[in-house]
Amino acid sequence: MGGLTRTMVIWVPDWPVAAAAVATGRSPDEPIAVLEKGKVLATSATARAEGVRRGQRARDAQSRCPELVVLKYDPVIDARAFDPVLSCLEAITPGVQVIRPGMCALKARGPARFYGTEEAAAEKLLDRLETFDVHGSRIGIADGPFAAEQAARVSSARTRVHVVPPDGSPEFLAPLSVDVLEQPALTDLLRRLGLRSLGAFAQLPRTEVLTRFGPDGAFAHRLARGSDDRPVTGREIPPELTRTLDFEPPVDRVDQVAFAVRAIADELIARLTELGLVCTTLRVEVGTESGRIHEREWLHPRWFTAADVVDRVRWQLQGSGTATSELTSPVVRIRLIPDQADPVGAHVDGLWGGGPDERIHRALSRVQSMLGHGAVVSVVIGGGRGFAERQTLVPWGDPPVPARPPDQPWPGAITGADPKRWPALAPTTVFPEPIPAKVFAADGTQVAVTARGELSATPTGLQLADSNKIHPITAWAGPWLTTERWWDPTTESRQARFQFQTADTRAWLLTLHQTTWQAQATYD
């Protein structure tokens, strides 16, 4: 045991809650639960007092605490919020290794020699975090990262530092539950074998553990015996790429801001080039004289040039105005933050250039720079019951994320007779505004649909509002009934949908709402 590295683990309890609360402007003292995949990942102390526990489903958690604030877990926000905490620690001790957001490790020897003892070094780090407004942190010190992490978890709000003596890790770990290994399949098997503590598991022979449980079980057995020999490797501090521009006096015109930003945009791209990187995701923060910070994340189909950076800043400021329009509040600061920078080799052009895709991108970006961010869009197909609501118009360069997820069930959506073999054919043209129409029976009366979905007569003719011509109907399918938002009389929508084929070989998608027929789309 004497060869194991004395390790110090710093743990911030409920870190996902603190990060999500700050991102949404809430207080961590509120009853908050952070959800991942529909289950509680972390809770605030107030929520735990009401019976909310990790692993519960959202509905169960809300039944125990009706005032519970449910927030979605975002690993990007979690990691981004923890980065300043790491910088705070690295200011007084180097070699900090991130275990996960909210928990980090470092070798205890250096700080202990500098501050006198391990306890004194731990207290110094806790004081540092308190001055940085990170409250409630705890520290565990032991032989190896695993034992140090468990020591941090068994510490309390009163004794925030728990030190396991050298060579004392096996004795410290023995009474702990096997659940702390965080291997559900293994721990479930160990419990069924009657091995409920780390000490009981550690008493098994190593060769038999390897034979019975495999490499993962052998690694967990090594942790249970207090023989965690994993090294602590400090993170490499990334280069500072953020660029900031302050305006004194504040500037209130979009073109003035865009002109001034060009210098730091050139500087940012030049620095990335020196490091052999290209930026594919850029975050622009705009600070105004009113004290507000307007933040937006921009993506690029390839990578940002200096001109692209200036365009994004201008679009963010411009909104629906023009390049010379005045801002609602003068700008005092612009920050350019490359959130994602990739090696240039990952985006290098082929031997003969980028081909048509590159020319298309350059042409669309040029039009976009002249007309505005939202003037050039591409269509993304998402989920929905009607074809009009399935299409989402996404500005060029933004992530192609549909407004409605396509993988969710959509009862009432138009599908073929066998959706797995014959999926619904999307229409060629979906009209921006439905065209009023009339559908006639053989005797000249308009066709209607009863509440049970029965037709008053067989459709034989179709007339559109923009034409006096009646198109003979040669084939038809439907009706498909849908009722949406039946609980709200003001937004309730009940309609029947039909597909008609006319004598000119065209196919149409029509809807009937009460007594009003509308052509929604056409199939060519």
C-alpha positions, 0 to 999 in steps of 0.5 A: 500500500505504501506505493499508492499516491496520496490523493486529495479529491474535492467534491461540490455536492449537488453540482448539476443543480447549482450549474442548472440553477445559475443558467436559468436564473434560479436559486439553488436553495429552491426545490430543484431536480435535474433530470436526465432521460426522465429520471432524477440525476441530482436534487437540491437539499430542499427537494431532498427534505421533501422526499425527492431522491436520485433515480426517481421518475419525474412524476414520482418526484413531483408527487412528493414535492408539488413545488418542485422545479424540474430542469433538464440536465445539460452536460455542456452547461455543467462542464462550462460552469465548472471550468471557472472553479478549476481555474480558481483552484489552479491559481493556488495549486497546479495539477488538477484533474477533472473526474467529472463536473463538480469533482476533481482530484490532485496529488496531496503531497505538493499542497501538504508540503507547502501548507504544512499538513494535508488538513491545512492544505485542504482547509486552504482550498476550501477557503479559496472556493468560499471566496469564489462563491462555491459553498459547501465543498468537501475534501477527502484525502486517502491512498488513491482516487477511489478511496479519496472520493469516498472519504469526501462523500462521507464527510459532513457539513461540519467536518468538511475534510475527511483524512484517511491515514496512510495504508488505512484505505482497506479498513476505511472502505470495508464497511461501505456498500458495494453500490459505491462501485457504480457498476449496477450489473456487478453490484446486483450480482454481488448482492445476490451472492450475499456480498453487500460490503466492499470488505466482503468483496475484497476478501475473495481471491483475486484469481477467482474474481478475474475468472468469475467476473472478468476484467471489470470485476477485477478492477472493481475488486482492486478498488474494494481492496484499497489498491487503486493505483490510477495516477492523478494527471493534471489537465492541460490548460487550453490556450486562451482564445476568448477575445473581448472588445470594450466600447468607451463611449458606448456605441449605438449603431450596428455598422459601427460595432461591426466595423470595430469587431473586425480587428478582434475577429482577425486576431481570433482567427489568426490565433486559431491558425497558429494553433492549427485549429478552426472554429466551428461553433462560436458564442457571441456575448453582447453587453449593453449599457442597460446591464443585460448580456445577450448571448447566442451560439452560432454554428458554421457548416464548415468553419468560421473566417474573420468575415463570418465572425463579423457577419454573425455579430452584425446579425445578432445585433441587427435582428429584424433591423438594418445595418444602420439601425440604432440599437435599443440599448448601446453596446459596451462590450463584445466577447467572442468565445470559440466553443468548439475548435477542431484540428484543421486536418479534420476539415481539410479540403480534398485534393481537387477542392471541395466541389459543388458543396463548397461552391453552394456554401459560399454562394448561400453565405454570400446571399445571407451576408447581404440579406440577413441571417434568416433570409436563407433557410433550408427545410428540415423534416420533423414530426407532426400530424400534418405535412405543413407542421412537419417542415421546419425552416432553419437558417443556413448554418444553424444546426438542422434541428426540427421543431418537433422530434420525428421519433416521437409517436404522432397518433393521427398522422397520415401513413400508408396501409403498412407504414413499415413497408409503405411509408407515407409519401410526402407531397411535392408542394406544401402551400404556405397558405391553404387554398379554399376549395369545394368538393362536389358529389355527383348531384352537385351538392358539397360533400360533408363528413359526419362525426363518425367519419362517414361521407354524405356522398361519393366525391366526384369533383374538385374546384379550387377557389382560384379557378372556376374549373371543376376537376373530375375526381378519379380516385380518393382515400380517406377520411382520416380524422384528427382532433387536437387540443380538445380540452381547450375550446379556443384552440380546438381543431377537429378536421378530416383529411383526404387524398384526391386524384383528379383526371389530369393525373395530379394528386391533392391533400385536402382537409375539411374543417366543419364545412370548409374545404382547403387544399393543403398540398399537392403531389406531382 
